[in-house]
Amino acid sequence: MVDVHGERRVLDLMAGILEYPQSDPLEYVSECRELLSRASPEAAAHLGEFHDFVAATPLGHLQEVYTGTFDLNAACDPYLGFHLFGESYKRSAFMVELKERYRAHGFTINGSELPDHLAVVLRFLASCDDTTEVGDIVHEGLLPVLQQMLRKSEKDDPEAGEDKQPELTAGRKVYTQVLEALQLMLPRIEHAASDSEPRADGEDVGAATEG
C-alpha cells in the first residue's frame, strides 16, 4: 500500500513524465513505477512499458515523440479545457477558475504554461492539502479527460492503414501507457476524498459551464 505522501509523490512524478522532457526522465520514471507497484501492479505494468522505451531512447528522439504525441495530435492534446469545452469562452472561464483555486491554495505555476495543462493540474493536486478539492478536480476534470484521450487515441490508431512513421507511432502508444497508468491510479486519489465534507452545489470544477 502507498500512503497519502506516496500518492502525492506519484502525482508529482507523473507531472514530470507528462511535461516536455528537458532531460532524461528515466530516474523518476523508475521511482514512479516502484511506488505504483505497491498500490496498483496493473498501473505499474503500464508504466513499465514506458520505462523500457525511455531506457532505450535518446533524449532527442524522446522529445520528438513527445511533440508528436501531445502537441501535434489532437487526441492527446494535454490541455484539459480543450477536451472539456473546446476552444470556447467556457475554456477561458475554466482556466480563470483554476487560477483562482491555485491562488487560494498558494500554488504557483512554474514557467509560462497554461493552468489547464495536464502536468500543471497534477502538480497542483500533488501539493494540495484539501482532499475535497483534489477529489473534485479528479472526478470532474482529470478522469473524464483521460477517458476521452484514451478513447480518441484508440480510435485514431493507424494500424489499420499504412503507417509512414512507425517509430513515432510506437512512441505514441508508449505514452498512451502512461495515461493508462494514471487513469488506473486516480480513482485511489478520488476515493481518498470520499470521507471529506461535500461541496455546496455549484462548486464543482465544471462551474465554468454554468451560465
Residue pairs with C-beta under 8 A, 6 or more apart in sequence:
1 38
1 39
2 10
2 35
2 38
2 39
4 192
6 35
6 38
6 39
7 39
7 185
7 188
7 189
7 192
8 125
8 126
8 127
9 31
9 35
9 126
10 32
10 35
10 36
10 39
10 185
11 122
11 123
11 125
11 126
11 189
12 122
12 123
12 126
12 127
13 28
13 29
13 31
13 32
13 35
14 32
14 122
14 178
14 181
14 182
14 185
15 118
15 119
15 120
15 122
15 123
15 126
16 25
16 28
16 119
17 25
17 28
17 29
17 32
17 50
17 178
18 70
18 78
18 118
18 119
18 122
18 178
18 182
19 119
20 63
20 66
20 67
21 59
21 62
21 63
21 66
23 59
24 54
24 59
25 54
25 62
26 51
26 54
26 55
29 47
29 50
29 51
29 54
30 51
32 47
33 44
33 47
33 48
33 51
34 44
36 43
36 44
36 47
36 181
36 185
37 44
39 185
39 188
40 181
40 184
40 185
40 188
42 184
43 180
43 181
43 182
43 184
43 185
44 181
46 177
46 178
46 180
46 181
46 184
47 177
47 178
47 181
49 174
49 177
50 174
50 175
50 177
50 178
50 181
53 170
53 171
53 174
54 62
57 65
57 171
61 167
61 171
62 171
64 168
64 171
65 167
65 168
65 171
65 172
65 174
65 175
66 175
68 165
68 168
68 171
68 172
69 76
69 171
69 172
69 175
70 76
70 77
70 78
70 175
71 78
73 153
73 156
73 172
74 152
75 149
75 152
75 153
75 155
75 156
76 149
76 152
76 153
76 172
76 175
76 176
76 179
77 83
77 149
78 117
78 118
78 119
79 114
79 116
79 117
79 118
80 94
80 116
80 117
80 118
80 121
80 141
80 142
80 145
81 90
81 91
81 94
81 95
81 116
82 91
82 116
83 144
83 145
83 148
83 149
84 90
84 91
84 94
84 141
84 144
84 145
84 206
85 91
85 94
85 208
85 209
90 208
90 209
91 116
91 208
93 208
94 116
94 205
94 206
94 208
94 209
95 114
95 115
95 116
96 208
97 205
97 207
97 208
98 115
98 116
98 121
99 115
101 124
101 133
101 137
102 108
102 109
102 115
102 124
105 124
105 127
105 128
105 129
105 130
105 133
107 123
107 124
107 127
107 128
109 115
109 120
113 119
113 120
114 120
115 121
118 142
118 145
121 137
121 141
121 142
122 142
124 137
125 134
125 137
125 138
125 142
125 189
128 134
131 192
131 193
131 196
132 193
132 196
132 197
132 198
132 199
134 189
134 192
134 193
135 189
135 190
135 191
135 192
135 193
135 194
135 196
136 193
136 199
136 203
136 204
136 205
137 205
138 186
138 189
138 190
138 193
139 190
140 204
140 205
140 206
141 205
141 206
142 186
143 183
143 186
143 187
143 190
146 179
146 182
146 183
146 186
147 183
149 179
150 176
150 179
150 180
150 183
153 172
153 176
153 179
158 169
159 169
163 169
202 210
